[in-house]
Every structure is written in C-alpha cells, then in structure tokens.
Amino acid sequence: MEPQLVIDALSARPGGAAVLALRGPRIAVVGGFVRDVLLGRDPREVDLVVEGDVRALAEQIGGNVTHHAAFLASHVSRDGLELELTQARRERYPHPGALPLVEPASLEEDLPRRDFTVNALAVTLDDAQLRAPDRALEDLGARRLRVFHDRSFIDDPTRVLRLARYSARLGFVVDHNTARLASEASLDTVSGARIAGELRLMLEEPDPVVPLATVATRLQLSVDPSLVARALALAPADAERSLTILAAVAREAPADWLDSLELTARERAVIRSAEHAPLLAAAAVAARRPSELRDALRDVPVEAVAIAGALGASEEARRWLGELRHVKLEIGGDDLLAAGVPAGPELGARLERTLRRKLDGEIAAGREAELASALGSGA
Ligand code: CTP
C-alpha cells in the first residue's frame, strides 16, 4: 500500500496545499479518505486527526471555521474544501449506546477506538507514513469489515447500521465474528434521534435499498426494491429523493416507533401521507376527470403521490405531477373584485369552479374566457 497516494490525493483537493502546509502537532489524514484512496475509489470528506489542540490548526487554514469544544473537533469549510479536524482521543462509554466520553490521547490509541479496521487507517502528514492498526491492511486487501473488539456494537449499536451501509457501498464482506456480534446487538440502548441520523446517512447512499433491506427488520421497515424504484421513477424534480425512499419503506411502520425516531415534521408528514398511498392510488384511478384527480391528490406531498403511483396509479400520478398540478388560472381574486364580486367565500368558490372547468377542458384558453366563466351565472 502506497501512502504517498493519499498525500497526492490530498494535495489535489481544493485547499489541499494549505492542509499539507500545516505546522504544529502531529497530524494524520484518517478514515474514509485513506480507505477510499487505497481502494482506488473517489474519497469524500477529508478527516484529520491531530495529536493536540485542533482549534489553532483550524484557524491556520481559515475560511469558515466551526469549533465543537466538547467533541475536541473543528470543521473547516474553505473554497470547496470540507475538513473535519478531531483531536486524537481515547473513548469511554458511560453506558451502552451513550455518546462516548472523550479525552486526549495519542494517534496510536485513537485508531483502534473506531468502528471497523478498514476505517482506522491513517497517513501522517509530516513523514507520509501509513499507520495501520492490527489487521486493518489485511482486511482492506480482503475487502472485509471487522470490528476491533467484541464490545464494539454494545458500546455503539449505531455501528450495526453503519456495517450495513459500508458493506453495501464498498461491496465488502462482513467478517464472521463481526456478523455474529452485530446480529446479537440490540439497538434498544440508542436514542431514536441517533438511529434516525444513521438512517438518513443510509438514505443518502447512491444505492440505499440494499443496506435498508439488511436492517429492515430491526428498523421495522418494509423494503420492496421494485416499489422504491417505481416511486423514484415517478418522483418529479422537486421531490426529495431520500424522503421518497424513506416514506416508501417506512409507510407501514408502527406510529409509536416512528415517533420515537424524532423525525422532522416534514419527514413525519410525508410518511403519514404515504401510509394512505393505497387509498390515494385507488382514488386517483377512480377519478373520471382531471378536476377529480386534483381532488384526490392536491394536498398530498409529491413524494407520497409518487408512491401512490408506484402502487398502481402510475398514469394518474404522472399526469398530476407532470401537468395538472401546474395548471393555474390567469385571473385572480383582484379581477373578480374589480368586476364587482364582493369579497368573501363566494369569490374563492368562483375561482375554484373556474379552475375545475379549465382543468376539465370546459372553457377556452385565456383570461377573457376565464373571467366570463368566473362571472357567469351558475359559476
Ligand atoms: N466512527 C466510529 N463510530 C461511529 C461513527 C464514526 O468509529 N459510530 C469513526 C469512523 O471509523 C470514521 C470516523 O469516526 O473513521 C469518522 O466517521 P464518518 O465521518 O462517519 O466517516 P468518514 O470516514 O468521514 O466517511 P465515510 O462514510 O466515507 O467512511
């Protein structure tokens, strides 16, 4: 394994030269960046581990700097460079599933506290040396995920979810003992908010369905890959991809479990709509004209409409999402007021009826026809 490749990849990053020019305590690039470069993959964020205070180093680089004193960490954002600096630490878990208590330590102590051996590789910047704890290189070569010790999933059960995510993303096998430990680990000690955090990371993966299916039972999800694919194909550009997938897999989950995850109001609302997706699909298919399709789908988030489409109303969902929901009147309330209609519910009702006629092709195009319709008797 050639550590110089990691240094070269770092120097090729925007702002990489500034990172390599840092002076101070011993610094190493660590984790996913090293793993991915050595695998020939495109690395994502740059993580640095520092034997000493990270604040001063972060300020040396400059840009937008955020400090997280309690976590001995700083984040730098500068001209396309996203850099996470953490002080080398040892960790103690006050009880299973809790956030660890951290205290400064050496780089050598820091590496084996991590989740999997292949995530614990580091390259020190001053001498371009690879720092690899026991078995890390062997596991990287074998494309294998392995925890460092038997308590790993007890200390931090979110690693069970990370295991599924890395295994799917990297195409790595899971070491036998690690798989057994993961299957025995309980998520009960972890807060819902942390589980939701890991779930969101999974949803952001290029292909989230495989890791979601791996943890479906634990997270009380129903993962139907073909349904997810159909919903994504129907989802319009303004749909949030991760939310479409979340709602597709969580729509049958028990409400009290979903509540415990402390999801955002928007996530919860879209899942709640998706719970009714079979009924929405039936109502959409039963609609005899565009205005009735609007009645069925108008207040439904686009992500949930895509799921209803995937459940049997694909033509209707496509028509609503691609065309009908964008149909607006050219006239507004002001036009009716100017024509003498008094303010009040009557005005809204006239506009609503005119829009229905427009959707159903019952009036000619243009303002004049809309106005005539809105003002006409029986409107
Ligand atoms: N880590 C861990 N246990 C966790 C979360 C993170 O040991 N529950 C460690 C990982 O081993 C990693 C580092 O903390 O080395 C940073 O985690 P993260 O930012 O999630 O991983 P990256 O390496 O930045 O990203 P990637 O997803 O590409 O691996």
Boltz pocket constraint, residues with backbone or C-beta under 6 A from the ligand:
constraints:
  - pocket:
      binder: B
      contacts: [[A, 30], [A, 31], [A, 32], [A, 33], [A, 44], [A, 45], [A, 47], [A, 113], [A, 114], [A, 115], [A, 116], [A, 119], [A, 120], [A, 156], [A, 158], [A, 159], [A, 162]]
      max_distance: 6.0
